[in-house]
Every structure is written in C-alpha cells, then in structure tokens.
Amino acid sequence: MEEGALLEPLSVGVHACKRAEVTLGSKVLILGAGPIGLVTLMAAQAMGASEILITDLVQQRLDVAKELGATHTLLLKREQTAEETAVLVQKTMGCQPDKSIDCCGAESSARLAIFATRSGGIVVVVGMGAAEVKLPLINALAREVDIRGVFRYCNDYAAALAFVASGKVNVKRLVTHHFDIKDTAKAFETSRKGLGGAIKVMIHVQPRDTNNPRKF
C-alpha cells in the first residue's frame, strides 16, 4: 500500500530527473530535502547519478537524505547569499554540479541553482513559487546554463513503477506516520506542521481493530 501511494510523488522526481537529463555519472545538486526533494534524490540515484548534494534549512531532513544515500548534504543559512552558497556547494562537491534541480520553489533556491551550476549545465525548477521572481538571467545566458520547467510529470508512472518493482528505489522509508481514517484531521495536521519529523503521512481506510489486528 505504501509503495503504491508513493508512485505519484516518485513520478514527479523521475520527470524532474528526465528534464535534467540525469544519466550515468551525472553530478547533481538538489535544492530542498522535503518529500519531492527526497524522491528526486531517489530517482537520480536510480538513473545513475554518481554524486548528489542535497540542501535544506532543516538538519533533520538532511539526516534522512543522508540515510537515503545522498553523497553530500549542506545545511543552509537564511542570511547567506546565493553567490556565497554556490561557493560552498563547489567546495563540498569538489566541482560544480552539471545538473541542479530546485524542489523548493523559493526565489533564493532558484538563484542558487543558477549560480551553482557549471557552464553548459542544466537547471530544472520543480517547486512552484511566486508568479514573478528575480533571477540572474544574464549569468545563465552568458554561461549557457539551460533553465527548464517541470509541471508534475508526463507518462512517468511506468518508470517509477519499474524502479520500485526492481528494488532500485525503496520509497517505504518516506512514510513516517500512519493513521486510521477516523484520525484524518490529526493526520493532516501532522503533515501540515511536520510534527514528529513527518515526511509522508499515510491514512488507512481499513481500520486496525480486533477484526483486523495487523500492524501498520
């Protein structure tokens, strides 16, 4: 049940990696270690990325990313500029990433993606933020950095299903909380506030009682 429910978000990660042209040996920067950032990490690994750095403002999320196989993690500080953070990305990876995938949607993360990506590389923006943002467009143009958009996914369920079925991707680790359907309101509150380190919250239609004692 958990794996089937998570095929939809995993498809987003697969589509993002396809748009970024992640292939064997790619060096990938992922901005944001929330649910979409984490499934993008999994997809990038399955598609052959040799090195992945993932960033976030919350250490707990980065710890999960490390458990899932991220090569590097980088805890960001709000007071840092995109240019300053791009230098840290290069120092951490030992090179500039050739693919950067923004899973946040914040203006600051899109700016960082452009500054951090090597010349001739690809930036993919997955997160949906404000309708208008300020980006260092001339920096991208002068260095031939492609900026590509993503809107959910396109016929990527089959690839996501194949990754899970083959064992290349294990999405079960993302399910951190389980609730009976009678506790739906509590489940939504847990997910909305990220209570208890919530990543993905599963609501079960079939209640767990004396007639169905199997644990989640």
N, C-alpha and C positions, 0 to 999 in steps of 0.2 A: 504493500500500500504506500509506504513512504517513498519508494523509488518511483512509482508511477506518478504520484503527486508532484514530484520534483522534476519530471521531464520537461514541464513548461519553462521554469526558470533556467534549466540547463540548456534548453534550446536557444535562449537569449544569449548565453555565454558562447555557445557554438557559433551562432550567427555573427557575433562580435568578432570572434577569432577568424572566421572566414573573411569578414570585411577587412580585417587587419592583415590578411594573408599570412597567418601564423603557420609555419611549416617546420620541418626538422631543422633544429639548430637555431631557431629564432630566439632573440633576446628580447624579453617582453617586460614592459612596465605596466602594472595595473594600478589605477588610482581608485582607492576605496575598497575596503575589506568587508563590506556589507554582504548580504546574500547574493546579489548579482556579481559583485567583485569576486566572491569565492567560487561561484560556478564558472566564471570566466577563467579563473585560475585553473580549475579542474579541466576545462575544455582545452586550454593552452597546453597543459601537460599532455593530454591525450593526443593532441595534434603535433607533438614533437618538439615543443619549445625546450631549449637546453638550459635556459636561465630565466628566472622570473623574479622580479622585485615587486612587492605589493606595499602600498602606503595606506595609512589611515591616521586619524586623530585619537583613536582608542586602542590602547595596548592589548586589551583582551581580544579584540578582533584580530589583531596581528598574530597573537599567540595561536589562534585557531588556524589562521592561514599557514603558519609555520608547520603545524601538525598535518595539514593537508598537503604539504610538500613544496611550499614556496621556498625558493633558493635564498632570498633575502627579504627582510621586512624593514620598513622605515617609518618610525613614529614622527608625524609631522607636528609642527607648532604653528598656531594661527598667526603669530607675528612674523613668520618667515615670508619673504617674497618668493614668487615663483622662480626667479632667477637664482636666488640663494639655494632653494631646494633642488633645483636642477643640477647644481654643482654637487650636492650631497648624493643625488641619485647616481651620478657618474662615478663618484668616489666609492660608493657602496658596491656597484656592479663591476667597477674596473673598466667600464666603457659606457657609451651612450646606448640606450635601447634602440633597436630598429623598428619596434612596434610599441606604441603606447595606447592603452585602452582606458578611457575615462569612464568609470562606473559611478561617479558621484553626481554629476550634473551641476556642480558649482562652478562659477566663473574662474575661481582660483585654480581648480584642478585642471580645467581645460587649458589655461595659460601654462601651467606646469608641464602638461603633456607636450605642448609645442616646444617650449624651451628645452626640455629634456631629450627629445627625440633626435637621433642623429640626422644629418643631412641626407636627403633621399629616402627617409623613413616614412612611416605611416602613423597618423593619429586617428583613432576611432573614438567618437563621442557617443556613449551609450546612455548615460544619465540625462534625464530631461530637466533642465533648469529654467531660468528666466527666458522670456521671449527674445530679449536682446542682451548680449554680453559684449564686453570689451576684450578683444583678443589681439595678440602680437602678430597680426596678419603678414606684415612685411617680413618679419623674421621667418615665418613659414615659407613665404613665396621665394625669398632670396636663397633659401636652403633647399628648395623643392621638397618640402615636407607636405605630404598629402593629408588633407583633413577630410574624414569621411563620417557620415552619419549612420546611425542604426536606429531602426524603429521595430522593436520586438524581434521578430525572426521571420524567415521565409523558407518554408519547406525543410526545416532543420530538425524536425521531430525524429526522423529516421536515423540521422547521425547520432542524436542524443541517445536514442534507444539502443543503438548499436554499441555505443561507448559503455552504457550501464550493463547491458547484457553480456558483453565480453569481459567485464571486470576492470576495464581501463579507468572507469570513473565510479567511485563509491559515494553516492550522494547522501547516504544514511546519516553520516556524521553531521550534516547540516540541520537535522531535525533535533532540536534541543528540548522541546516541550511537547507534551501530549495532553489533550483534554477530551472529556466526553462532550457530546453535543449539548448537553444541558448546561455546560460551563462555557458556552460560546462567548459570552460577553467578557468573561475573565481571560479567555484565550486571546481575543482581540486586544484587550488592554495590555496583556503581556507582550504581544508582538509590537504594538504601537510604541510602548515605552522601553522596549528592550529589557524587560525585567529578567533578572537572573541570567543575564548573558544570552537572551533569546536570539536565535538566528532565524530558524524556521519553526513555526508552531503548527502542529498537526491537530485537527479536530476530527474525532472519530464518531461516525454516525451510529455505529453499533456500540451500545453501552457496555461497560465492563461491570457485570454483576454476578450473582450466584449462578445464573444460567450460562454465563459466558465469562469464566474467570481468567481467561488467558491475559497475561500482562501485555502492556504496550511494548 
